[in-house]
Amino acid sequence: GGGKTCIMAEVDRLRPSYARVTIVQHQARSVVRKYRKKRRYLQLWRLKEMIPSLAQQGAVDEVDILEETTRYILSLEQKLLEKVREHGLPEKLVKMKDKHVVCDD
């Protein structure tokens, strides 16, 4: 125990100051990692709940959530395009289009 700590302290002392990581910094990074992981999990859960084909399922893999989300967005886009082809632009979008200059590149 004690000898190893002394050697590690000596090694740490020899490192340039910018490379030293204090215990507090290490703990702070650990807290940030846990926060990000939890936040990421919550955002994936929210996304899963928005997708009809996934909402009723239990545990779903992250990749499955992302793939199914992509499929869902593409299907919504297709439905929107079909509606626009059949009925033209909704009145709200026509007004928005008139207000903004639209560039088609």
KEVO-347994 format. One record per residue: z, x, y of N, C-alpha, C, O in turn. Coordinates in nm, 4 decimals. Last residue first. Layout:
! residues N
<<Z X Y> <Z X Y> <Z X Y> <Z X Y>>;
...
END
This chain:
! residues 105
<<-5.4443 -3.1690 2.4503> <-5.5049 -3.0378 2.4229> <-5.5488 -3.0287 2.2796> <-5.6020 -2.9259 2.2377>>;
<<-5.4172 -3.4101 2.6727> <-5.4457 -3.3964 2.5294> <-5.5174 -3.2650 2.5076> <-5.6349 -3.2501 2.5411>>;
<<-5.1800 -3.4967 2.9036> <-5.2804 -3.3962 2.8688> <-5.2975 -3.3944 2.7184> <-5.2000 -3.3786 2.6450>>;
<<-5.1001 -3.7449 3.1299> <-5.1001 -3.7069 2.9890> <-5.2134 -3.6096 2.9641> <-5.3284 -3.6362 2.9989>>;
<<-4.8837 -3.8001 3.3865> <-5.0158 -3.7465 3.3557> <-5.0098 -3.6973 3.2120> <-4.9236 -3.6167 3.1770>>;
<<-4.6965 -4.1024 3.4034> <-4.7080 -3.9591 3.3721> <-4.8525 -3.9206 3.3490> <-4.9326 -3.9992 3.2984>>;
<<-4.7381 -4.3734 3.4556> <-4.6490 -4.2959 3.5433> <-4.6679 -4.1455 3.5259> <-4.6565 -4.0698 3.6222>>;
<<-4.8958 -4.4614 3.2458> <-4.9490 -4.4680 3.3814> <-4.8681 -4.3830 3.4784> <-4.9234 -4.3269 3.5730>>;
<<-4.7191 -4.4332 3.0337> <-4.8404 -4.3519 3.0346> <-4.8997 -4.3477 3.1758> <-4.9479 -4.2435 3.2202>>;
<<-4.5314 -4.6309 3.0920> <-4.4903 -4.4902 3.0915> <-4.6121 -4.3994 3.1035> <-4.6085 -4.2997 3.1756>>;
<<-4.6920 -4.8590 3.0600> <-4.6313 -4.8305 3.1906> <-4.5904 -4.6844 3.2003> <-4.6113 -4.6203 3.3033>>;
<<-4.7483 -4.8334 2.7887> <-4.8594 -4.8335 2.8840> <-4.8065 -4.7986 3.0225> <-4.8670 -4.7192 3.0945>>;
<<-4.4946 -4.8598 2.6801> <-4.5626 -4.7303 2.6702> <-4.6802 -4.7210 2.7656> <-4.7094 -4.6135 2.8180>>;
<<-4.4441 -5.1304 2.7372> <-4.3539 -5.0252 2.7887> <-4.4227 -4.8882 2.7873> <-4.4102 -4.8107 2.8821>>;
<<-4.6482 -5.2626 2.5896> <-4.6460 -5.2670 2.7364> <-4.5598 -5.1552 2.7966> <-4.5986 -5.0930 2.8955>>;
<<-4.7787 -5.0685 2.3143> <-4.6854 -5.1672 2.3690> <-4.6792 -5.1542 2.5215> <-4.7025 -5.0461 2.5756>>;
<<-5.1279 -5.0097 2.2589> <-4.9976 -4.9585 2.3021> <-4.9080 -5.0719 2.3496> <-4.9552 -5.1626 2.4181>>;
<<-5.2739 -5.2061 1.9896> <-5.2765 -5.1284 2.1128> <-5.1365 -5.0810 2.1484> <-5.0398 -5.1086 2.0776>>;
<<-5.2679 -5.3257 1.7411> <-5.2248 -5.4047 1.8566> <-5.2357 -5.3319 1.9904> <-5.2090 -5.3916 2.0947>>;
<<-5.3781 -5.1459 1.5489> <-5.3948 -5.2909 1.5354> <-5.3730 -5.3651 1.6677> <-5.4490 -5.4555 1.7024>>;
<<-5.3050 -4.8892 1.6393> <-5.4454 -4.9193 1.6082> <-5.4708 -5.0702 1.6062> <-5.5732 -5.1167 1.6562>>;
<<-5.0289 -4.9232 1.6581> <-5.1049 -4.8955 1.7805> <-5.2528 -4.9259 1.7581> <-5.3191 -4.9812 1.8458>>;
<<-4.9678 -4.9593 1.3859> <-4.9395 -5.0658 1.4837> <-5.0202 -5.0474 1.6108> <-5.0739 -5.1438 1.6654>>;
<<-5.0456 -4.7085 1.2855> <-5.1105 -4.8309 1.2372> <-5.0901 -4.9457 1.3347> <-5.1833 -5.0208 1.3634>>;
<<-4.8649 -4.5406 1.4197> <-5.0092 -4.5259 1.4417> <-5.0850 -4.6514 1.3982> <-5.1777 -4.6951 1.4663>>;
<<-4.6249 -4.6346 1.3051> <-4.6472 -4.6462 1.4489> <-4.7965 -4.6374 1.4809> <-4.8485 -4.7168 1.5593>>;
<<-4.6603 -4.5595 1.0381> <-4.6435 -4.7018 1.0735> <-4.6718 -4.7243 1.2209> <-4.7360 -4.8228 1.2575>>;
<<-4.6692 -4.2791 1.0693> <-4.7842 -4.3508 1.0141> <-4.7776 -4.4990 1.0510> <-4.8783 -4.5575 1.0906>>;
<<-4.4101 -4.2304 1.1631> <-4.5248 -4.1944 1.2460> <-4.6496 -4.2715 1.2015> <-4.7255 -4.3222 1.2840>>;
<<-4.2661 -4.3083 0.9395> <-4.2491 -4.3816 1.0658> <-4.3669 -4.3552 1.1594> <-4.4167 -4.4460 1.2259>>;
<<-4.3506 -4.1120 0.7598> <-4.3828 -4.2529 0.7317> <-4.3670 -4.3379 0.8573> <-4.4456 -4.4299 0.8798>>;
<<-4.2462 -3.8826 0.8823> <-4.3911 -3.8962 0.8662> <-4.4311 -4.0413 0.8386> <-4.5336 -4.0881 0.8881>>;
<<-3.9728 -3.9418 0.8557> <-4.0314 -3.9276 0.9901> <-4.1833 -3.9439 0.9823> <-4.2426 -4.0115 1.0663>>;
<<-3.9532 -3.9386 0.5728> <-3.9221 -4.0604 0.6487> <-3.9847 -4.0555 0.7880> <-4.0432 -4.1539 0.8333>>;
<<-4.0138 -3.6730 0.5080> <-4.0968 -3.7831 0.4568> <-4.0780 -3.9093 0.5394> <-4.1745 -3.9784 0.5721>>;
<<-3.7987 -3.5472 0.6402> <-3.9369 -3.5176 0.6793> <-4.0296 -3.6293 0.6338> <-4.1141 -3.6756 0.7105>>;
<<-3.5886 -3.6523 0.4912> <-3.5957 -3.6790 0.6352> <-3.7375 -3.6554 0.6856> <-3.7900 -3.7342 0.7643>>;
<<-3.6391 -3.5391 0.2455> <-3.6493 -3.6843 0.2579> <-3.6569 -3.7262 0.4048> <-3.7237 -3.8239 0.4386>>;
<<-3.5896 -3.2678 0.3091> <-3.7209 -3.3108 0.2605> <-3.7405 -3.4606 0.2792> <-3.8465 -3.5044 0.3237>>;
<<-3.3171 -3.2785 0.3862> <-3.4197 -3.2329 0.4799> <-3.5597 -3.2781 0.4375> <-3.6390 -3.3217 0.5210>>;
<<-3.1994 -3.3710 0.1480> <-3.1809 -3.4446 0.2737> <-3.2911 -3.4076 0.3716> <-3.3518 -3.4952 0.4332>>;
<<-3.2698 -3.1669 -0.0284> <-3.3186 -3.3037 -0.0518> <-3.3079 -3.3876 0.0748> <-3.3975 -3.4664 0.1052>>;
<<-3.1229 -2.9572 0.0804> <-3.2684 -2.9490 0.0822> <-3.3292 -3.0874 0.0609> <-3.4288 -3.1219 0.1245>>;
<<-2.8591 -3.0477 0.0250> <-2.9046 -3.0277 0.1629> <-3.0572 -3.0257 0.1727> <-3.1142 -3.0861 0.2636>>;
<<-2.8193 -3.2987 -0.2287> <-2.8402 -3.1597 -0.1898> <-2.8976 -3.1519 -0.0477> <-2.9745 -3.2384 -0.0058>>;
<<-2.5812 -3.5559 -0.2260> <-2.7226 -3.5191 -0.2212> <-2.7320 -3.3763 -0.1694> <-2.6604 -3.3382 -0.0768>>;
<<-2.3551 -3.7812 -0.3643> <-2.3784 -3.6426 -0.3250> <-2.5274 -3.6119 -0.3345> <-2.5915 -3.6379 -0.4363>>;
<<-2.4854 -4.0987 -0.3539> <-2.3634 -4.0199 -0.3393> <-2.3939 -3.8812 -0.2880> <-2.4518 -3.8652 -0.1806>>;
<<-2.6997 -4.3260 -0.1726> <-2.6736 -4.2259 -0.2768> <-2.5439 -4.1522 -0.2489> <-2.4985 -4.1444 -0.1348>>;
<<-2.7579 -4.4882 0.0383> <-2.6720 -4.5434 -0.0673> <-2.6384 -4.4438 -0.1777> <-2.5580 -4.4733 -0.2662>>;
<<-2.9249 -4.3254 0.2006> <-2.8000 -4.3813 0.2535> <-2.7044 -4.4302 0.1450> <-2.5829 -4.4153 0.1584>>;
<<-3.1733 -4.2453 0.1139> <-3.0571 -4.1609 0.0812> <-2.9231 -4.2269 0.1122> <-2.8201 -4.1888 0.0566>>;
<<-3.3633 -4.4233 0.2031> <-3.3669 -4.3864 0.0610> <-3.2454 -4.3019 0.0179> <-3.2184 -4.2890 -0.1015>>;
<<-3.3048 -4.4402 0.4859> <-3.2800 -4.5516 0.3939> <-3.2748 -4.5119 0.2461> <-3.1903 -4.5620 0.1718>>;
<<-3.1330 -4.2147 0.6729> <-3.2509 -4.2235 0.5875> <-3.2270 -4.3301 0.4809> <-3.1400 -4.3140 0.3953>>;
<<-2.8915 -4.1965 0.7992> <-3.0030 -4.2567 0.8735> <-3.1247 -4.2828 0.7863> <-3.2102 -4.3639 0.8217>>;
<<-2.7245 -4.0567 0.6283> <-2.6953 -4.1977 0.6516> <-2.8087 -4.2696 0.7252> <-2.8207 -4.3917 0.7146>>;
<<-2.8298 -3.7985 0.6532> <-2.8387 -3.8677 0.5246> <-2.8188 -4.0178 0.5440> <-2.8892 -4.0977 0.4824>>;
<<-2.7454 -3.7416 0.9152> <-2.8875 -3.7498 0.8841> <-2.9090 -3.8285 0.7554> <-2.9962 -3.9152 0.7491>>;
<<-2.4679 -3.7303 0.8730> <-2.5249 -3.8282 0.9668> <-2.6727 -3.8505 0.9372> <-2.7198 -3.9642 0.9343>>;
<<-2.4611 -3.5125 0.6963> <-2.4130 -3.6431 0.6515> <-2.4692 -3.7533 0.7413> <-2.5130 -3.8573 0.6923>>;
<<-2.5507 -3.3110 0.8656> <-2.6292 -3.3451 0.7466> <-2.5905 -3.4824 0.6943> <-2.6766 -3.5600 0.6527>>;
<<-2.3356 -3.3126 1.0457> <-2.4697 -3.3460 1.0929> <-2.5617 -3.3818 0.9759> <-2.6423 -3.4742 0.9871>>;
<<-2.1253 -3.2316 0.8772> <-2.1205 -3.3626 0.9416> <-2.2578 -3.4061 0.9908> <-2.2934 -3.5234 0.9792>>;
<<-2.2126 -2.9725 0.8079> <-2.1928 -3.0730 0.7045> <-2.1944 -3.2132 0.7647> <-2.2575 -3.3036 0.7099>>;
<<-2.2026 -2.8530 1.0628> <-2.3298 -2.8623 0.9907> <-2.3228 -2.9697 0.8836> <-2.4155 -3.0494 0.8691>>;
<<-1.9275 -2.8675 1.1065> <-2.0193 -2.9355 1.1978> <-2.1553 -2.9561 1.1309> <-2.2153 -3.0632 1.1412>>;
<<-1.8345 -2.7008 0.9023> <-1.7936 -2.8417 0.9055> <-1.8899 -2.9230 0.9926> <-1.9287 -3.0340 0.9562>>;
<<-1.9546 -2.4606 0.9796> <-1.9817 -2.5161 0.8468> <-1.9490 -2.6657 0.8448> <-2.0258 -2.7465 0.7925>>;
<<-1.8387 -2.4223 1.2307> <-1.9842 -2.4402 1.2184> <-2.0216 -2.5037 1.0853> <-2.1093 -2.5899 1.0789>>;
<<-1.5685 -2.3902 1.1545> <-1.6083 -2.4983 1.2459> <-1.7572 -2.5278 1.2317> <-1.7976 -2.6437 1.2220>>;
<<-1.5830 -2.1598 0.9971> <-1.5366 -2.2856 0.9373> <-1.5794 -2.4048 1.0226> <-1.6213 -2.5079 0.9698>>;
<<-1.6707 -1.9772 1.1942> <-1.7519 -2.0024 1.0743> <-1.7143 -2.1352 1.0095> <-1.8012 -2.2136 0.9715>>;
<<-1.4507 -1.9874 1.3688> <-1.5829 -2.0303 1.4162> <-1.6731 -2.0624 1.2971> <-1.7440 -2.1630 1.2983>>;
<<-1.2529 -1.8764 1.2035> <-1.2363 -2.0127 1.2545> <-1.3725 -2.0683 1.2992> <-1.4050 -2.1834 1.2703>>;
<<-1.3596 -1.6206 1.1699> <-1.3374 -1.7049 1.0533> <-1.3255 -1.8519 1.0948> <-1.3809 -1.9404 1.0296>>;
<<-1.3493 -1.5248 1.4288> <-1.4795 -1.5419 1.3636> <-1.4688 -1.6338 1.2429> <-1.5579 -1.7147 1.2169>>;
<<-1.0712 -1.5142 1.4576> <-1.1504 -1.6022 1.5439> <-1.2865 -1.6288 1.4807> <-1.3335 -1.7426 1.4794>>;
<<-1.0035 -1.3180 1.2720> <-0.9536 -1.4538 1.2535> <-1.0356 -1.5535 1.3357> <-1.0657 -1.6634 1.2892>>;
<<-1.1352 -1.1004 1.3938> <-1.1705 -1.1401 1.2575> <-1.1270 -1.2841 1.2310> <-1.2029 -1.3632 1.1750>>;
<<-0.9970 -1.0862 1.6357> <-1.1406 -1.1140 1.6359> <-1.1867 -1.1634 1.4988> <-1.2670 -1.2562 1.4889>>;
<<-0.7425 -1.0237 1.5346> <-0.7620 -1.1478 1.6103> <-0.9100 -1.1853 1.6128> <-0.9451 -1.3018 1.5943>>;
<<-0.7893 -0.7739 1.4238> <-0.7468 -0.8834 1.3364> <-0.7711 -1.0173 1.4064> <-0.8154 -1.1133 1.3433>>;
<<-1.0845 -0.6280 1.5715> <-0.9407 -0.6494 1.5628> <-0.9122 -0.7645 1.4672> <-1.0014 -0.8428 1.4343>>;
<<-1.3203 -0.4023 1.4938> <-1.2955 -0.5462 1.4917> <-1.1462 -0.5659 1.4736> <-1.0888 -0.5253 1.3726>>;
<<-1.5079 -0.1528 1.6486> <-1.3789 -0.1944 1.5930> <-1.3649 -0.3459 1.6013> <-1.3944 -0.4076 1.7036>>;
<<-1.7348 -0.0877 1.7821> <-1.7501 -0.1209 1.6407> <-1.6191 -0.1684 1.5779> <-1.6194 -0.2189 1.4656>>;
<<-1.6633 -0.0105 2.0356> <-1.7432 -0.1330 2.0228> <-1.7587 -0.1775 1.8777> <-1.7923 -0.2932 1.8523>>;
<<-1.5298 0.2320 1.9877> <-1.4527 0.1128 2.0243> <-1.5327 -0.0156 2.0080> <-1.4770 -0.1189 1.9706>>;
<<-1.6348 0.4033 1.6895> <-1.6476 0.3775 1.8336> <-1.5812 0.2434 1.8671> <-1.5775 0.1527 1.7840>>;
<<-1.3872 0.5143 1.4515> <-1.5031 0.4309 1.4873> <-1.5135 0.4190 1.6384> <-1.4122 0.4240 1.7081>>;
<<-1.1448 0.6374 1.4238> <-1.2627 0.7224 1.4383> <-1.3895 0.6439 1.4744> <-1.4871 0.7015 1.5224>>;
<<-0.9706 0.4321 1.3782> <-0.9555 0.5085 1.5016> <-1.0785 0.5945 1.5288> <-1.1119 0.6210 1.6442>>;
<<-1.0470 0.3532 1.1226> <-1.0723 0.2619 1.2343> <-1.0651 0.3376 1.3672> <-1.1436 0.3110 1.4583>>;
<<-0.9487 0.5722 0.9797> <-1.0923 0.5457 0.9783> <-1.1270 0.4576 1.0979> <-1.2252 0.4836 1.1674>>;
<<-0.6745 0.5321 1.0320> <-0.7397 0.6555 1.0753> <-0.8911 0.6365 1.0817> <-0.9551 0.6794 1.1778>>;
<<-0.6336 0.2893 0.9065> <-0.6076 0.2995 1.0501> <-0.6763 0.4236 1.1064> <-0.7305 0.4198 1.2168>>;
<<-0.6889 0.3624 0.6447> <-0.7757 0.2647 0.7106> <-0.7574 0.2702 0.8624> <-0.8540 0.2575 0.9376>>;
<<-0.4733 0.5377 0.6005> <-0.6105 0.5889 0.5944> <-0.7054 0.4947 0.6677> <-0.7917 0.5392 0.7433>>;
<<-0.2614 0.3545 0.6245> <-0.2673 0.4702 0.7131> <-0.4095 0.5273 0.7176> <-0.4601 0.5611 0.8247>>;
<<-0.3149 0.1822 0.4131> <-0.3140 0.1302 0.5488> <-0.3290 0.2436 0.6489> <-0.4016 0.2303 0.7475>>;
<<-0.2785 0.3557 0.1982> <-0.4116 0.2977 0.2210> <-0.4220 0.2462 0.3646> <-0.5247 0.2640 0.4301>>;
<<-0.0054 0.4063 0.2139> <-0.1003 0.5157 0.2310> <-0.2398 0.4650 0.2638> <-0.3107 0.5231 0.3461>>;
<<0.1109 0.1512 0.1596> <0.1261 0.2139 0.2899> <0.0265 0.3236 0.3162> <-0.0231 0.3357 0.4282>>;
<<0.0000 0.0755 -0.1184> <0.0000 0.0000 0.0000> <0.0000 0.0800 0.1254> <-0.1008 0.0801 0.1961>>;
END
